[in-house]
Amino acid sequence: MNAVREVQSQQELQTLIDVSEDPLSIQIWIFRTQGWINLATYRKNFNPILKKTAISPSTPRLAQDSKFKVRSSGWLKQFLVTSFLLVCVFLVYNFARIKWVNASPVSIIAARPDNVPVIDIDSLINEIEFNRGSNLDKTTRTNLRIRNSWPERLVIQLTAKRDSNGNDSRFYDLKLSIDNSTGYMIDLAQVKLISWKAGQPLSIDTMLFNNVNYALATHRKLDKTYKGDSLSLSFEKIRAKSFNFCYSADVKQGNFSDRWFCKE
C-alpha cells in the first residue's frame, strides 16, 4: 500500500521531502507527464528551488505546472513492521504467562510423628511399678501420661487459601495455630513447614513459638506465598520444664519406659 499526497506548489513538495523518514522511497508524479519518477531524477531534471521565482518562457516546465503528487511507502512499512512486532509480543505474553484460578482452600493438621508410637499408658505404668516394686505418685503418673500421649494434647493446624494453574498450586494467606491441652505451659515449640512438588521439597521453613499457653490457642499469620502441589506440617522440637518434657524429631528411640522424659 502507498500513501499518495497532492501538493500545489514546489515549496509544499519540498516540505514533504524534508519531513520524510525515508526520502529514497519517495516517488513523484508531475502533472501532464507520463509516470512516476524517483527523488534523484526529480532533483537532476528540475532542480527545485524553495524561494519564489518569477515565471518566464525560459522557466522549466515544472515551474509552470502547479500540481504535484508524491508517493512514499517508507513510513507505512515502518508502521506495519512496528504493529506486527507489537502484536507478536502481545500474543507471546498472553499465551506464555501463567494463569491462576481460585481453588479450594487447604486445612492441614500435623500427623502423629513416626517416632511417637501409640502406647497403652496403663500397661506402661503397671510395668514401671512392677519393675520398681512401688506405686507411682499422682504427679508422676500424670506427667508420664502427658509425655507419652502429647500428639493428642498438642495439635498444630495450618489453613491457607489456594490458587491453581492445572499443574501447580500456590498457597497464601497462611494461618498457623497451636492448641495446647496439656494443662501446662510449653516453653518452646519449633514447627517445620515444607512445600512439596512431585515428592521433592521445594522450600523448608521453621518457626519458633515461645511460651505456648494452655488457656487459649496460639495463632500466627504467615505472609509468605508457597508454590508446589502440597504442604506438610510437623513439630521439630518441644520443651516443657513443668512436666519434664523434651521432644525432638531427630530422636528415633529414647528410654522406652519414658521416652520423652528430661530434666533441665
DAKA-V964903 format. One record per residue. N is the residue number from 1. RES is the residue in three letters. PSI is psi as a letter, one per 20 degrees, with the letter a starting at -180 (* if undefined). Layout:
BEGIN
((N:RES:PSI) (N:RES:PSI))
END
This chain:
BEGIN
((1:MET:p) (2:ASN:q) (3:ALA:p) (4:VAL:p) (5:ARG:q) (6:GLU:p) (7:VAL:q) (8:GLN:i) (9:SER:r) (10:GLN:h) (11:GLN:g) (12:GLU:g) (13:LEU:g) (14:GLN:h) (15:THR:g) (16:LEU:h) (17:ILE:g) (18:ASP:h) (19:VAL:i) (20:SER:p) (21:GLU:i) (22:ASP:m) (23:PRO:h) (24:LEU:i) (25:SER:i) (26:ILE:p) (27:GLN:q) (28:ILE:p) (29:TRP:o) (30:ILE:p) (31:PHE:q) (32:ARG:k) (33:THR:a) (34:GLN:i) (35:GLY:a) (36:TRP:q) (37:ILE:q) (38:ASN:r) (39:LEU:h) (40:ALA:g) (41:THR:g) (42:TYR:g) (43:ARG:h) (44:LYS:g) (45:ASN:h) (46:PHE:i) (47:ASN:m) (48:PRO:q) (49:ILE:p) (50:LEU:h) (51:LYS:q) (52:LYS:p) (53:THR:q) (54:ALA:q) (55:ILE:p) (56:SER:r) (57:PRO:h) (58:SER:i) (59:THR:p) (60:PRO:q) (61:ARG:h) (62:LEU:g) (63:ALA:h) (64:GLN:h) (65:ASP:o) (66:SER:i) (67:LYS:q) (68:PHE:q) (69:LYS:p) (70:VAL:p) (71:ARG:p) (72:SER:p) (73:SER:i) (74:GLY:g) (75:TRP:h) (76:LEU:g) (77:LYS:g) (78:GLN:g) (79:PHE:g) (80:LEU:g) (81:VAL:g) (82:THR:g) (83:SER:g) (84:PHE:g) (85:LEU:g) (86:LEU:g) (87:VAL:g) (88:CYS:g) (89:VAL:g) (90:PHE:g) (91:LEU:g) (92:VAL:g) (93:TYR:g) (94:ASN:h) (95:PHE:h) (96:ALA:h) (97:ARG:q) (98:ILE:p) (99:LYS:o) (100:TRP:q) (101:VAL:q) (102:ASN:p) (103:ALA:r) (104:SER:q) (105:PRO:r) (106:VAL:q) (107:SER:p) (108:ILE:p) (109:ILE:p) (110:ALA:p) (111:ALA:r) (112:ARG:p) (113:PRO:q) (114:ASP:h) (115:ASN:j) (116:VAL:m) (117:PRO:q) (118:VAL:p) (119:ILE:q) (120:ASP:n) (121:ILE:h) (122:ASP:g) (123:SER:h) (124:LEU:g) (125:ILE:g) (126:ASN:h) (127:GLU:g) (128:ILE:g) (129:GLU:h) (130:PHE:g) (131:ASN:h) (132:ARG:h) (133:GLY:j) (134:SER:q) (135:ASN:q) (136:LEU:q) (137:ASP:r) (138:LYS:g) (139:THR:g) (140:THR:g) (141:ARG:g) (142:THR:g) (143:ASN:h) (144:LEU:g) (145:ARG:g) (146:ILE:g) (147:ARG:h) (148:ASN:j) (149:SER:k) (150:TRP:h) (151:PRO:h) (152:GLU:i) (153:ARG:i) (154:LEU:n) (155:VAL:p) (156:ILE:q) (157:GLN:q) (158:LEU:p) (159:THR:q) (160:ALA:q) (161:LYS:q) (162:ARG:q) (163:ASP:q) (164:SER:q) (165:ASN:j) (166:GLY:g) (167:ASN:i) (168:ASP:r) (169:SER:q) (170:ARG:p) (171:PHE:p) (172:TYR:r) (173:ASP:l) (174:LEU:p) (175:LYS:p) (176:LEU:p) (177:SER:q) (178:ILE:p) (179:ASP:o) (180:ASN:o) (181:SER:k) (182:THR:h) (183:GLY:j) (184:TYR:q) (185:MET:p) (186:ILE:o) (187:ASP:h) (188:LEU:p) (189:ALA:p) (190:GLN:p) (191:VAL:p) (192:LYS:p) (193:LEU:p) (194:ILE:p) (195:SER:p) (196:TRP:q) (197:LYS:o) (198:ALA:l) (199:GLY:j) (200:GLN:p) (201:PRO:p) (202:LEU:h) (203:SER:q) (204:ILE:p) (205:ASP:q) (206:THR:q) (207:MET:p) (208:LEU:p) (209:PHE:p) (210:ASN:q) (211:ASN:m) (212:VAL:o) (213:ASN:q) (214:TYR:i) (215:ALA:h) (216:LEU:q) (217:ALA:q) (218:THR:p) (219:HIS:q) (220:ARG:p) (221:LYS:p) (222:LEU:p) (223:ASP:i) (224:LYS:q) (225:THR:p) (226:TYR:q) (227:LYS:q) (228:GLY:a) (229:ASP:i) (230:SER:r) (231:LEU:q) (232:SER:q) (233:LEU:p) (234:SER:r) (235:PHE:p) (236:GLU:g) (237:LYS:q) (238:ILE:q) (239:ARG:p) (240:ALA:o) (241:LYS:h) (242:SER:h) (243:PHE:k) (244:ASN:l) (245:PHE:p) (246:CYS:o) (247:TYR:q) (248:SER:p) (249:ALA:i) (250:ASP:i) (251:VAL:o) (252:LYS:h) (253:GLN:p) (254:GLY:b) (255:ASN:o) (256:PHE:h) (257:SER:h) (258:ASP:m) (259:ARG:g) (260:TRP:k) (261:PHE:p) (262:CYS:q) (263:LYS:p) (264:GLU:*))
END
